Amino acid sequence: MKKLGILCSVLYLSTLSAQETFAFPHSEIKQYSMHGNFQRALASKTMGSHEFEIWRASIAVGSKTPKHFHETEEVFILLQGEILAVIGEQEVRCSAPATLICPAKIPHQLFNIGQEPTDQILVLGIDSKIFDIEGKEMELPWR
């Protein structure tokens, strides 16, 4: 059994060496802001990611995201703070730590209803288009 584990490790390492790998210190990644929302890419197409975009985000106290929807689902991992999410017609309150999954093509909006800025990780499909409530594609400075 020990030999199999060593063999698997060797195969895994040889697969990794055949691919490029990228490392990005978070302190060196540009942060963007718009209307009390802050975004920093942790993994994006420009960084070499091929399937998922991952963002570190924050919503200032009393601020909100614009109402919008995506081609793919969006997963929020709330690490700090308290939000009210309006997803379609449903209202959901989340306090950290929590995970919120917004389905594809359903309008949603997040409100910071807590006493501190939120801290969250966002995960969505690479290059998925984002639309405002009228269906117009949104041009966001961090994408």
VOGU-3710 file (C-alpha; in Angstrom, 3 decimals, decimal comma):
1> mkklgilcsv> 0,000/0,000/0,000  2,886/2,355/0,729  4,293/1,850/-2,791  0,962/2,862/-4,347  0,973/6,127/-2,390  4,480/6,916/-3,608  3,512/6,067/-7,194  0,456/8,353/-7,018  2,628/11,189/-5,686  5,119/10,771/-8,519
11> lylstlsaqe> 2,345/10,751/-11,136  0,762/13,856/-9,580  4,073/15,730/-9,512  4,861/14,838/-13,121  1,413/16,141/-14,154  1,988/19,405/-12,296  5,405/19,985/-13,824  3,869/19,697/-17,303  1,542/22,645/-16,566  2,336/26,240/-15,761
21> tfafphseik> 1,591/27,317/-12,216  1,060/30,846/-11,009  1,367/32,405/-7,568  0,110/35,874/-6,675  0,689/37,462/-3,255  -2,614/39,088/-2,281  -0,846/42,242/-1,093  0,294/42,867/-4,690  -3,144/42,498/-6,339  -4,914/45,736/-7,283
31> qysmhgnfqr> -8,138/46,521/-5,407  -11,042/48,190/-7,220  -13,914/50,126/-5,694  -17,292/51,384/-6,810  -20,149/52,771/-4,661  -18,902/51,249/-1,397  -18,062/47,895/-3,003  -14,463/46,698/-3,074  -13,119/43,867/-5,254  -9,761/42,134/-5,603
41> alasktmgsh> -9,182/39,182/-7,962  -7,803/36,088/-6,263  -8,073/34,028/-9,470  -9,083/35,367/-12,869  -8,521/34,735/-16,551  -5,763/37,357/-16,669  -4,029/35,496/-13,820  -4,214/32,159/-15,653  -7,438/30,683/-14,272  -9,389/28,717/-16,892
51> efeiwrasia> -12,676/27,707/-15,247  -13,466/29,889/-12,230  -13,122/33,488/-11,154  -12,564/34,019/-7,441  -12,803/37,475/-5,888  -12,257/38,920/-2,419  -14,943/41,525/-1,863  -16,230/43,900/0,764  -19,375/45,989/1,077  -19,098/49,120/3,237
61> vgsktpkhfh> -21,530/49,663/6,130  -24,856/50,875/4,713  -23,821/50,133/1,112  -25,224/47,669/-1,404  -24,350/46,015/-4,681  -26,252/47,042/-7,794  -29,139/44,719/-8,654  -27,743/42,351/-11,289  -27,611/38,780/-12,583  -25,021/36,432/-14,068
71> eteevfillq> -24,901/33,757/-16,774  -23,574/31,339/-14,138  -24,395/30,866/-10,492  -22,477/33,014/-8,030  -21,312/31,659/-4,698  -20,689/34,062/-1,798  -18,670/32,870/1,176  -19,366/35,460/3,858  -16,383/35,603/6,226  -17,314/38,739/8,172
81> geilavigeq> -20,397/40,886/8,584  -24,099/40,638/7,987  -25,962/40,960/4,697  -29,491/40,997/3,417  -29,605/39,298/0,006  -32,578/39,846/-2,274  -32,584/36,954/-4,764  -35,470/37,215/-7,183  -38,405/37,921/-4,859  -36,864/36,185/-1,836
91> evrcsapatl> -35,051/37,949/1,029  -32,302/36,043/2,844  -30,354/37,308/5,878  -26,841/35,946/6,373  -24,410/36,439/9,225  -20,807/35,321/8,921  -19,679/32,655/8,600  -22,156/31,613/5,907  -22,367/30,535/2,279  -24,954/31,989/-0,093
101> icpakiphql> -25,560/30,559/-3,576  -27,291/32,779/-6,139  -28,670/30,835/-9,117  -27,733/31,762/-12,688  -29,955/34,301/-14,457  -31,825/35,307/-11,262  -31,472/39,003/-10,296  -29,888/39,544/-6,898  -28,668/42,385/-4,713  -26,718/42,405/-1,450
111> fnigqeptdq> -27,110/44,983/1,325  -24,679/45,371/4,214  -27,045/45,523/7,208  -24,333/45,051/9,835  -22,136/47,368/11,859  -18,879/46,523/10,033  -17,732/46,134/6,425  -18,378/42,680/5,009  -15,590/40,373/3,933  -16,509/37,726/1,388
121> ilvlgidski> -15,119/35,422/-1,259  -17,045/35,296/-4,564  -16,846/32,374/-6,980  -18,359/32,341/-10,476  -17,709/30,859/-13,889  -14,795/32,341/-15,820  -15,826/35,094/-18,250  -19,490/34,802/-17,262  -21,354/37,888/-18,356  -22,972/40,127/-15,751
131> fdiegkemel> -26,117/42,103/-16,560  -27,939/44,984/-14,893  -31,640/44,684/-14,110  -32,573/45,934/-17,613  -30,509/43,168/-19,231  -27,621/45,410/-20,336  -24,180/43,848/-19,895  -22,313/45,581/-17,074  -18,812/46,930/-17,685  -17,051/46,536/-14,344
141> pwr> -13,564/47,995/-13,785  -12,312/44,852/-12,038  -13,159/42,503/-14,903
//
